[in-house]
Amino acid sequence: MSATAAHPPSAPVMAGPRQRGYWGNVAHRLRYDPVSLVFGALLILIVLAVAFAPLLAPFDPYQESIVRRLKPPGYQGRYLLGTDELGRDMLSRLLYGGRVTLLMGMLPVLVATLVGGGLGVLAGFAGGLINTLIMRTMDVFYAFPSVLLAVAISGAMGGGIVNGMIALTLVFVPPLCRIAETATTQVRNLDFVDAARATGAPLRLVLTHHVLGNVLGPILIYASSLVSVGIILASGLSFLGLGVKPPVPDWGLMLNALRQAIYVEPLICALPGIAILLTSMSMNMVSDGLRAAMDVRS
Amino acid sequence: MPPRAIAAAAFRDLALDPAPAALLDRGGPAQPLLTVHGLRKHFPVRGGLFGRTTARVRAVDGVSFAVRKGETLGIVGESGCGKSTVARLMMRLLRPDAGEQIFDGEAVGEAGGIAVDAMRRQVQMVFQDSASSLNPRMPVQNTVAFGPVAFGARRDAALAAARDLLARVGLDPVLFGGRYPHELSGGQKQRVNIARALALRPRMVILDEAVSALDKSVEAQVLNLLQALKRDLGLTYVFISHDLGVVRWISDRVMVMYLGQVVEIGPAEALYAAPKHPYTRALLASRPSLDPDRRREEAPIGGDPPNPIDPPAGCRFHTRCPHAEPVCSARAPAMAGCDGPGEAELLAHRAACHLHDPSSGHSAAVAA
């Protein structure tokens, strides 16, 4: 036991360059990842701008005008992004529209990640009958095209923003559940999970300490890619009169309404699409950077 | 005191010694630490339209043995003979189909016996694949500390104890404690695995091919470390390997397995000096010799082991055995008494072979 004496447990061994901690390491890696930083800043900017839309919007987003319809960006020096087909200020509508769009794009994905991811991890870890019950139920949802399923659920419940979000959540649960189940099944069969079980530790602790950290990566990546799908699906619902109803601004709805003016003022028509693209792209980039930073092997 | 309370008490003062063996020893030194009787595990092979069980792999088929306190029991055999399945069954990482397991006088997982979790705390395991048996996203000192934390030790105390253990297995905790598994070599990772197995102060450690994947020089270091730890902490080892030389060096007794059954068991010296079972003889003869005068020209054993899905009737070795007679395929040779309880029975050198049973009807049978 002489080696024990040489290293008394109270020695300040926590000092040293390696003792940054897990999240410290992640933050350190992110700081040297310019792509993630730029898109992260963009994402924060979009979210903040949308959140403070009442303060930032130069005009009332519902103020129509017959004479200044479909004007180009910079019109009169006051309409920075021009006006839409009813003469409403595009910038104001984009800012206000982002609130509904981001909510409908992100909240269902967040809830579905918790529900679907949780069910998938449970199915993958428990295996056997529980796995069969959960995964076959998911297969039933898989049998329908996602748009059709969203339309059916939202239609049955009577439309509206909240019902639309519930419909989107139900659409996103099965794929997330499948991803989580696959990742968990792979991790579960590795020796370190057996080694953790062999300590006699409760399964709950094995799950939280050894399984979750290793399946979070693929789930997060997939969930972030679903945000853009969510925005598009939400606008699809709005188009069918099941989500947002005009004149409430929503990026998807705006895209759809401006479609008819594409030969008159193409730039204006593209603006809502550009907003969706920037949002979903920065979402993907940030989650990809986060995944790389969370991978201790890199 | 129940084992869990003893464990918590032991973690509070956090010295590596004394091992709780003395605290937990119930039956005295003569009682085997672990007795396994009639252990069986068949894996279903599923196929057909509705995933019906079409066949069964008889991975472990009626294995009985005992491990005495303080000894090292070596288990040898070809790949696929069921060695690792026996280890996983002993840890209850797999559920046995049949058979009973008695840990220091208490039936494991049965009413009135010892709970599986409580048994696992006293029996730990080191796996063959040093890389995949460590969580890639956890610093190794946290991996070592996981067991004690799960059993109620304070986090900082468990980490301090983990760093002590890393030092004990020859890894500088300042240098290595915060590292991730991919930053360590194979030998270093296996040292971490050993430290993890020791973190709960077990009485018994199952080493499942624990040194097989290491370089020869590293293997020797780790074997020496294992011997020192066994001496200092009063451990009992079950050492599973296909390396006959290593098993002979480290084991007090050796058990030979073939196709899911025990064919021979006995003290290491006796078994290596005078193997009784034709399979053991063939296995020992297949070792490469460093002495050119003792070079072997003919193959000691022919063919591959039969498929464990449909093992041969009677003695499972009769398809490859040079002494096979009709009786061998008609009747399975018995081997009784190798799981105790008496000291003489435990130490006896036995083989499951008709050659050693005068009443078997084999023409060459001799008294054992």
Interface residues (C-beta under 8 A of the other chain):
Chain A: M1 A3 T4 A6 H7 P9 S10 V13 G16 R18 Q19 Y22 L190 D191 F192 D194 A195 A196 R197 A198 T199 G200 A201 P202 L205 H209 H210 G213 N214 V296 R297
Chain B: L14 A15 L16 D17 R88 M91 L93 V116 D117 A118 M119 R120 R121 Q124 M125 F127 D129 S132 S133 L134 N135 P136 R137 M138 P139 T143 F146 G147 V149 A150 F151 A157 A160 A161 R163 D164 A167 R168 G170 P173 V174 G177 G178 R179 Y180 H182 N193 R196 A199 L200 D232
